[in-house]
Amino acid sequence: MNKDEFFKIIGILIVSFFIIYFIVKMFKLQASVIEGLTNGSDTPDSGEAGTAVSYAAGIKAQVVKLQDELLIAKYRKDYETAIINLDDYIGYLMIKQVLNMKISDNLQSNIDLINNLNSLKEAKDSLNTTMTFLDKQ
């Protein structure tokens, strides 16, 4: 065996080891990517609905917290008075919006006033819904 054949064999071995090393690294990378696609340990196995119980419990905890803060049984009359006064205030604001409309060529300002009027109506509807909820408590 001469020197040239010896260096060819050494070169082939080095290239072969490099190719094997590269292939092994690719398989490890692919395994880690595939492994990364699985659900984590903190994710329930039952899918989206699996968290519904804890979600509902969290909402209930917030409701209880608000009930403790508001003390509706104790302050019901005050809350009703505040809602009624705010309803009256919005009613007067609606009258003011109607009276501020000008019959002129300025269509955009009238459209803005009508949009404000609609927002005030939605606020009154929200107050009515709030009062209905308060009456149920």
N, C-alpha and C positions, 0 to 999 in steps of 0.2 A: 504494500500500500504506500503510495507516494504522498507527498505533501499536499498536492492539489485535491486528491480524493479525500484526505483527512479533513481539510477545510470545508469541502462540500458537505460531508457528513455532519460536521459541527454546525454549519450554516443551516442545513435541513432540520437538525434537531432543535436549534434555537427558534427557527420559524415555526416548527410544529408546536413547541411549547407555548409560543406566543399565541398561535391560533387556538390552541386548547384553552389557554388562560382567558382569551377573549370570549370564547363560546361559553365557558363556565360563568363569567361575569354577566353575560347577556341573559342566561337562564336565571341567575339570582335576581337581576333587575326585573325580569318578567314576573318572577314569583312575588317580588315585593309589590309590584304594581297590581297584580291580581289580588294579592292579600290585602292591599289597601282599599280595594273596592268593597270589602265586606263591611257590615254594620259594626260600629264600635260597641263596646261592652255596655255603654250607658244608653244605648238605643234599645227600646223594647223589641222583642221578636214579633209582636203581633201587629206591626205596621203603624200607620197613622192613628188608627183608632185605639191603639194600645196606650196612648197618652191621654185619652179622653177623661179617664177617671181622675188623674192628677190635675188636669186642666180644670175640670169642674170643681174639684176641691179648692183649687187656687182662687177661682171666681167666688166660691162660697165664702172663703176666708176674707176676701175684699168686701163682700156684702156685709158680713158681720162687723168688720172694722168700721164701715160707713154707718151702720146702724148704731154702733156704740158712740160714734162721733156726733151724729145728728140728734139722737134722743127724741125721736118724732113724737112719742107719747107725751113727753113733757112740754115740747115747744111747738105742737101742732098748730095752735092758734096763731103764733107768731109767724110761722112759715106760711100759713094761709093768707094772713094779712100782707106779708111781703109779696106773695104771688099776685094777689088782687091789686095791690098798689102798682106793681110792675105792669100788670095787664092794662090798668087805666093809663099809665104813662105811655105805653106803646100805642094805645088808642088815640091819645092826644097827638102823638108824633105822626100817626097816620093822617089825622085831620090836617095837620100842618103841611105834610107832604102834598096832600090833594090841593090845598089852597095855594101852594107855591108853584103849581103848574101854570104855565103861561100859554095862552093860545097865540102862538106865534110861529114863525118859520123855523125856530130853533128846535128841530125834532130831537136831536141827540140829548139835550138837557131834559126834555120831557121823558124820553126813554130811560134816562138815568133815574129820574124821580119815580117812575113807575117801577123800576127794578128795586129801588129802596123801599117802596110801598109793599112790594111782594116780599121782601126780606122781613119787613115788620110784621106782615101777616103770618109768615112762617114762625116768627118769634111768638106771636100770640097763640098759634096752634101748639107750639112747644109748651107754653105756659099752661094751656088747657090740659095737655097730656100729663104735665107735672102735677097739676091739681087733682086729676083723676087718680094718679098713682098715690098721691098723699091721702086721698079719701079711702083708698083700699087698705092702708096701713092701720 
